[in-house]
């Protein structure tokens, strides 16, 4: 049987009503172990929405303190209070086998996850990422919209997040991999993420400036070998500062592609601003009561 056949097992780390919160370290270890072994895990935040049922089997993992909810058709419940991560993984595998869900052991997920409890919607990730992984919803809230565009082993966008709000579950070290974020982590990351210092302000403007400088050098020197060495030097420095693999750097879009995307981004911004102004224009004028008359 093909390991990708069948439906996924929806694994939920449940800490809502009827379940106590897990210790931070235990939560992190459970999430990391499940993700590293191919399980798709969600953790509903207080007041957040849960995706609608899709017919897949569901596994609830929680700290139920002896009052574990009853199981129903397609819904499995496991108590994990005090269990080491290996036993949590064993319980998930046992349920996956029982439910007949597909196995994704060899799957290596690499995509950013936004921690909205920390995110300030500053849009630095949207400005920085050259692979159009990020976008905004109708309320201009940052989202991961094209996760398949993300380059494996590249954590660069998390490096430019001033609040350490972008996580990569497969990253080699915390807090980027979802570990507990401490104040010293924020300070340390902040030293690396000043885009103004790193790229001279706006990313697209910096790249356009570099292109103009390169053309100027070519017109006077016509030395392509020197230009190639300079490009390699710049890419090496960028990779060192942001921990970007060489293969990702070599797959960067051309300057022309970047300029085209910049123009599209400007057009989208203009459309959003026009839509916002249209909504304002359609509002009825303030009443005398609203004016305080």
C-alpha positions in Angstrom: 0.0 0.0 0.0 1.3 3.4 -0.9 2.2 5.3 2.2 0.5 8.5 0.9 -2.8 6.7 0.3 -5.8 7.3 2.5 -6.7 10.2 4.7 -4.5 11.9 7.3 -4.8 11.5 11.0 -5.8 14.9 12.5 -3.7 15.1 15.6 -4.8 17.8 18.1 -2.9 18.9 21.1 -5.9 19.8 23.1 -5.7 22.3 26.0 -9.3 23.7 26.0 -12.2 23.2 28.4 -11.9 19.8 30.2 -8.2 19.7 29.7 -5.4 21.4 31.7 -2.5 23.2 30.0 0.7 21.2 29.5 4.0 22.5 30.9 5.8 24.5 28.3 8.7 22.1 27.9 6.4 19.1 27.7 4.3 20.8 25.1 7.3 21.7 23.0 8.8 18.2 23.2 5.5 16.5 22.2 4.9 18.9 19.3 8.5 18.6 18.0 8.5 14.8 18.3 5.2 14.4 16.4 6.1 16.8 13.7 9.6 15.2 13.2 7.9 11.9 12.6 5.4 13.0 10.0 2.3 13.8 12.1 0.3 16.9 11.2 -0.4 18.6 14.6 -2.6 21.5 15.5 -3.0 23.2 18.9 -6.2 25.3 19.1 -5.5 28.7 20.8 -7.9 30.1 23.3 -10.8 31.7 21.4 -9.5 30.5 18.1 -11.4 28.6 15.4 -10.9 24.9 14.7 -11.0 23.7 11.1 -14.2 21.9 10.1 -14.4 18.1 10.1 -13.3 16.6 6.8 -14.0 12.9 7.4 -10.5 12.2 8.7 -9.9 10.4 12.0 -9.1 12.7 14.9 -6.7 12.1 17.8 -7.1 14.3 20.9 -4.0 14.4 23.0 -4.4 16.2 26.3 -4.0 16.5 30.1 -7.4 15.3 31.1 -6.6 14.6 34.8 -8.5 11.4 34.9 -11.6 12.7 33.3 -10.8 11.7 29.7 -13.7 12.3 27.3 -15.4 9.3 25.8 -14.3 8.2 22.3 -16.8 8.2 19.4 -16.7 7.1 15.8 -13.5 8.4 14.2 -12.5 10.3 17.4 -9.7 8.9 19.6 -8.6 10.4 22.9 -5.3 9.8 24.7 -4.1 11.0 28.1 -0.5 12.3 27.8 0.0 13.9 31.2 3.5 12.9 32.4 4.3 10.9 29.3 7.8 11.3 27.7 7.7 12.3 24.1 8.5 8.8 22.9 5.4 7.4 24.6 3.3 10.3 23.1 4.6 9.3 19.7 3.9 5.6 20.3 0.3 6.5 21.2 -0.1 8.5 18.0 1.3 5.7 15.9 -1.0 3.2 17.6 -4.1 5.3 16.8 -2.9 5.9 13.2 -2.6 2.2 12.7 -6.0 1.6 14.2 -7.7 4.3 12.2 -6.0 3.2 8.9 -4.7 6.7 8.3 -1.8 7.2 5.9 1.9 7.2 7.1 4.1 10.2 6.4 7.3 9.1 8.1 9.5 10.1 5.3 7.8 13.5 4.8 10.0 16.4 5.8 7.7 19.4 6.2 9.4 22.8 5.8 7.2 25.8 5.9 6.8 28.9 8.2 4.2 29.0 11.0 3.1 32.4 12.3 2.6 32.7 16.1 -0.1 35.2 16.1 0.2 35.7 19.9 3.6 37.4 19.1 3.0 38.7 15.6 2.5 42.5 15.4 1.7 42.4 11.6 4.8 44.5 10.8 5.0 42.9 7.3 8.8 42.5 7.5 8.5 38.9 6.4 6.3 39.9 3.4 8.8 42.5 2.4 11.8 40.3 2.8 10.8 36.9 1.3 11.6 36.7 -2.4 9.6 33.5 -3.0 6.1 35.0 -2.4 5.4 32.7 0.6 3.5 35.4 2.5 0.4 37.4 1.7 -2.3 39.2 3.4 -6.0 38.5 3.9 -8.9 40.9 3.2 -8.2 42.6 6.5 -4.5 43.1 5.6 -3.4 40.5 8.1 -0.2 38.7 7.3 -0.6 35.0 6.3 1.4 32.1 5.0 -0.3 31.7 1.6 2.1 29.8 -0.6 3.9 27.4 1.8 5.0 25.2 -1.1 7.1 28.1 -2.4 9.3 27.9 0.8 12.8 26.7 0.3 13.8 23.7 2.4 16.2 24.5 5.3 15.9 28.3 4.7 14.9 30.1 7.9 15.8 33.6 6.7 12.3 35.2 7.2 12.3 34.2 10.8 15.6 36.0 11.2 14.0 39.3 10.1 11.0 38.9 12.5 11.6 41.4 15.4 9.2 39.4 17.6 10.4 35.9 16.9 6.9 35.1 15.7 7.9 32.9 12.7 8.5 29.3 13.5 10.0 26.4 11.5 9.2 23.1 13.3 12.1 21.4 11.5 14.8 24.0 12.3 17.8 22.8 14.2 17.6 25.1 17.2 15.2 27.2 19.3 13.4 29.5 19.5 12.9 29.3 15.7 11.8 25.6 16.0 8.9 26.5 18.3 10.8 26.3 21.6 9.9 28.7 24.4 10.8 32.3 23.5 12.8 34.1 26.2 13.5 37.7 26.4 17.2 37.1 25.7 16.2 35.3 22.5 14.3 38.4 21.3 17.3 40.6 22.0 19.7 38.2 20.3 17.5 37.9 17.2 16.9 41.6 17.1 20.7 42.0 16.6 20.4 40.0 13.4 17.2 41.3 11.9 17.7 45.0 11.3 16.8 45.0 7.6 17.9 48.7 7.3 21.4 47.8 8.4 21.5 44.5 6.5 20.1 45.7 3.2 20.1 49.4 3.4 16.4 50.0 3.9 13.9 48.7 1.4 14.9 45.3 -0.1 13.7 46.1 -3.6 15.4 49.5 -3.6 18.6 48.0 -2.4 18.5 45.4 -5.2 17.7 48.0 -7.8 20.6 50.1 -6.5 23.0 47.1 -6.7 21.8 46.4 -10.3 22.5 50.0 -11.3 26.0 49.9 -9.7 26.7 46.6 -11.4 25.7 48.1 -14.8 27.9 51.1 -14.1 30.8 48.8 -13.4 30.2 46.7 -16.5 30.1 49.9 -18.7 33.5 51.0 -17.4 35.3 47.7 -16.7 33.7 45.1 -18.8 35.1 42.5 -16.3 32.5 39.8 -15.9 34.8 37.7 -13.8 35.2 40.4 -11.1 31.4 40.9 -11.1 30.9 37.2 -10.6 33.3 37.1 -7.7 31.6 40.1 -6.1 28.2 38.3 -6.5 29.6 35.2 -4.8 31.1 37.3 -2.0 27.8 39.0 -1.3 25.8 35.8 -1.4 28.2 34.1 0.9 27.9 37.0 3.4 24.1 37.0 3.2 24.0 33.2 3.7 26.3 33.5 6.7 24.3 36.2 8.4 20.9 34.5 7.8 21.8 30.9 7.8 20.6 30.4 4.2 21.7 27.2 2.3 23.8 27.8 -0.8 21.2 26.1 -3.0 18.5 28.5 -1.8 20.7 31.5 -2.6 21.4 30.2 -6.1 17.6 29.9 -6.7 16.9 33.5 -5.9 14.8 35.2 -8.6 16.4 37.6 -11.1 16.4 41.4 -10.5 13.8 41.6 -13.3 11.6 39.1 -11.5 11.9 41.1 -8.3 11.1 44.4 -9.9 8.0 42.8 -11.5 6.9 41.5 -8.1 7.5 44.9 -6.6 5.2 46.5 -9.2 2.5 43.9 -8.5 2.8 44.5 -4.8 2.4 48.3 -5.4 -0.7 47.6 -7.6 -2.2 45.4 -4.9 -1.5 48.1 -2.3 -3.2 50.7 -4.5 -6.2 48.5 -4.9 -6.5 47.9 -1.1 -6.2 51.7 -0.5 -8.9 52.4 -3.2 -11.2 49.8 -1.7 -10.7 51.2 1.8 -11.5 54.7 0.5 -14.6 53.4 -1.3 -15.9 51.9 1.9 -15.3 55.2 3.7 -17.1 57.1 0.9 -20.1 54.8 1.2 -20.6 55.4 4.9 -23.5 57.8 5.8 -22.4 61.2 7.2 -22.3 61.4 11.0 -25.6 62.0 12.7 -26.2 65.0 15.0 -25.9 62.6 17.9 -22.5 61.3 16.7 -21.3 64.9 16.4 -22.5 65.5 20.0 -25.1 68.1 18.9 
